[in-house]
């Protein structure tokens, strides 16, 4: 039985990965570690409550003693590190938290895993540390050159405290591979969307606000372009990299679904309005707001390496994925109510002035 230590496994992508693995394999054990900050939500994992293959531990990846205890107890074969502060706006107002969790948390995990896995001859057996990163470490692409994409060889050029912290973590991971021969891979994904995404991010925020007839805040002119990746496609890619990725390699994971932000917002309005038969959900709800500081203009990933080496490709077209995503939120109002109540409300009002 393979044992995975999944950090940040109560968050959006992490919980989807946990559910994906448990649904696909009978012979897995998942030790799910999450600090349960505002974006970590055990409601995401309710469907696996009582499953003996899923062990949840509330802990901080910066806590070395706690991480050592987990390695001693469960002896994981893989570490899949999703744990991170991930919202760019929050990194601008509170960058030190991002440095602590995203950089020092990763270093703590690397040190603990290295100590646990290293054999007498300096090798590490059949183990793998997968760092889940972001395309934002590459910086920004021009809107004028849509044929140019980020590749694994694109120099890192982060523009926000969030992306800087992820780039720094990536460099530590690669340094441990070079210095110690530590078995690592890094995946760098484009914007994920799908079930269980915390409603500070664009798509669930717009769905939630539209249903409540609240303003739909769009940064700047709304023409910033992102590459959208359905979360289940991403989960498949991470598993393939964990099992078959060449040691020390970086793999870009992109959806080839580039869309302008304003296109995304208008598509959500049209689909939600039709789904709930509410003509009051229309484009008059759109409100343009002051652009984010250092707002990258375009992200676009070339996923040819992972397709060539591992056979992965994005299976979900955006037009299908957005319908699935909206349907999930409409079918799960109790989840939305849970995550948009309590402590989240204070954050929401502070961030969006609503």
N, C-alpha and C positions, 0 to 999 in steps of 0.2 A: 504494500500500500504506500503510495506517495504521500508525503506530508508537505503541505504548503504553508508557510508563514505569510499571510496576506496582511500587510499593514494598510490602515485606512480603509478597511473592508466594510465599514458601515457608511462610507460616503457613496457618492454617485457611481463612479466607474468601479470602485472596489467592490461594492455590494453586487453590482451586475456581474462582475467576474466571479464572485463567490457563488452566486446563483447559477451561473453558466457551468462552472466546473461540477457542482453538485448534481446538476441536471444531466450532465453528459457522462459522468463517470461514477461507477459504484465504488471503485477501489481507491478513493481519495480521502484524505483527512485534511481539513482546513483549520488552522489556528488563526483566527481572525482578531487582529489587534487594532483597536481604535481608541483614540482619546475621548471621543464623543464631544467634540466642540460643536458649535451651532450647526455645522453642515453634516455631522455624523448622526445617523438616525437608525436605531434598531428596528424601526417600523419597516425599513427596507428589507429586512431579513425575516420577517414574521412567518413567511411561508415555510421556512426551514427550522422553525422553533421545535426543539425536541429531537432534531436529527443528530444522532451520535457522531456523525462525521464532521460536524461543525462545532467548533469550540470557540466561544467568544471570550476575549479578555479585554477589559478596559485598561489601557495603559498608554503611556506617552513614549514614542520611539526615542526621545531624548533621555529617557531613564535607563541608564546602562544596566543597573542591577535587575530591573524588571525584564529587560530583553535577555540578559544572561539566564535568568530563571526560565524563560520560555524555551530557549535553546536547550538547556539542560533537561527540561521535562519532556519536550516533544521531539527534539532532534529533527528539525525540518530538513527536507531535501532541497527545497526551493524557498527563496525569499522573493516575493513580488511586492515591491515598494510603491504603493499608491499614496502613502500618507504625505500630505502636503497642504499648506495653505495655498489656495489657488485663485482667489479673486483679485484681479488686477487693481480695482479701485481700493480695496482694503490694503493692498501692499503700498499704495501711494501714501495713505494716511498712517500706516503702522508697519513700516518696513522691517523693524527689528524682529517682529514675530516671524516673518517669513525667513529671515536669516537663521533664526534659531531652529525652527522646525524643518525647513526644507534643506538647509545645509548641515547643521550640526546633528539633526536627527538622522540624516543619511550617513554621516560619518560614524555615529554611534552604532548604527546597524552594521556597517561595513566592518568595524572593529570586532563587534561581538560575533558576527558570522565567520570572520577570518579565524578568530581564536577557536571557535567550535569546530570548524571544518578542516583545519590544517592538520595534515598527517605528519609523521616523523620525518618523512623525506621532503617536506615542503610542498607537497601537492594537496589537492582538495577533494579528491574522489569525485563521485557523481553528484555534484551539487551545482546550483546556479543562483546567482543574485541578479534579478531583473529590475532595473531602475525604470520606472514609468515617467517619462519626461514629456516635453511639449514642443511643438513647432515654434513657439514664441522665442525660444533661445536663439533662433536664427535672425531675429529682427524683422524687417519689413521688406516687402516686394513692391515694385512700382505698378500702379494701375495701367501704365502705358505699355507694359511688356507682359501681356497675359500668357505668353508662351514660356516664360521663365518660371521655374519652380525651385523650391528648396530641395536639395539632395543631401545625402549624408556627408558630403564633402563641403557643403556651404559653411563658411566661417561663422562662428557664433558671434552675435552682435545684439545682445538683449537690450531692450529699451525701457523696461519697467523694473522696479524692485522685485516683483514676482518672477519675471523671466530671468533676471540676474541671479536670483537665488537658485532657480532650477538649473541654469547653466553652470553655476559653481558646484552644485551637487553632481552634475554629470561629469565634471572634470575630476572630482574626487573618485568617482566610480572608475573612470578610465585610468586614473593614476594608480589605483589599487591593482588593476589588471596588469599594468606595465611594471609596477614595482614588485609586486608579490606573486604575479601569475594568478591572481584571484579570478575565479570564473564568473564573468559578468556579461550581461547584455544591457543595452539601453534602447528603449523604444521612444520615439518622438512622434506624438500623434497630433492630428488637427482637432478642431473643435468637435467635441462629442455632444450628442444629444440622444434623448430617449427616456425611458422610465426612471423614476427616482432621482431626478436631477433637482438639486436645491434651487428654489426660485429666486436666487440672486442673479442667475445666468440668463442670457437673452431669451431663449425659447420658453422655458417655464415661467419666467417673469411676464412675458407678453401674454401667454395663455391665461395665467392667473388674473392679471390686470384686466384683460378683455372680458373675462367672465363677470368681473365686478364693475365693469364700465368705468374703470380707472384709466388715467392717462397712460399712454404707452411711450415711455421716454426713449428717444433715439438720439444717440450722440452725433453732434456735428451735422454733416449733410446726409448721413445715413449711407454713404457710398463705400464705406470700408468693406473690404471683401474678406470672407473667411471660407475655409474649406471644411465642410460638414461631414462628420463620420458617425454613423449609427453605432451606438455603444456596443451592441452585440457583435458587430463586425470587429470592433476593437478588441473585445474579449477573446475572440478567436485568434487574432493576431498575436496577442500576448502569450497565449498558451503555446502557439507554434514556435515562437521565439524561445520560450522557456525550455521546450523539449528539443528543438532542432537548430536554434540559432548558433552560428559559429562563435566561439568564445571571443570576447573582446569587441564584437561588432555592434554598431549602431544600426537600427532599422527604423526608417520613417514609415509611419502608418497613416495614410491619408485616404479620404473618401472620394477624391476627384469630383467633389460636389461644391464647387466654388459659387458662392452667392453673395450679393450685396446685402448688408444688414437690413436696408429698407425693403428689399425683396422678401426677406425672411418674415419681417413684421407684417407686410401686406398679405403674404401667403397664410400666416397664422390667423389674421383677421377673417379672411375669406372662409377658411376651413372651420374655425370655431363658430362663426356666425351661422354657417349652413348646418353644422352639427347640432346646435342647440336652437335653431330657428329663431334667432334674435337679431332683427335688423338694426337694433341700437349698437351692435358690435360692428363698427364700420371705421373707415379711415379717418373720420373726424377725431377719433381718440388719440391719434398720433400727435406727440408733442416733441419737437426738436429741442434738445438741451445742449448746454455748453459742452464742447468736446472734451473727452478725457485727456489729461496730460500725457504726452508721449504716445498718443494713440496710433499704433501701427496701421498702415493703410491697407496692406493686403498680405494674407498668408496663402500659400499654395504649396502642396507637397507632391513630390514625385515619388510614388510608392513602388517603382520598378524593381528596386533591389529586393524587397521582401517578396514580391511576386516571383521574381526570377529564382531566388535562393530557396524559398520555403513554400511557394505555391499559394501564398495568400493574395486575395484581392477583395476589394469592398463589394459586398453582394447586394447592399441595400441602396437603391436610388433615393435621392432626397425626397422626391415626390411621394414615394411610398413610405419612407421613414417618418416624415412629418405627420402623415395621416395616422400611422401607428402610435406616434408619440402623443398627439392630441387626444386620440381615443383613450389611451391609458390614463391621462390626467382626468378626462371626463368620467371615466369608469371608477376612479379612485378618489372621490372627494374627501373621504375621511383622512387619507394620507396628506392631501393638500392642507386640510384644516389643521392637522397635527403640526406640520412643519411651519405653518404661517401663523402660529399662535405663540403666546408666551414670549420667551427671550428673543425670538426672531422679530417680533413686532418692533422692538426697540431699535434693532439693527436696521430694519427695513425703513423706518421713518427717518433715521439718521442718514441713510445712504441715498434715499430717493425723495425725501421731503414730503412723504405722504402718510 
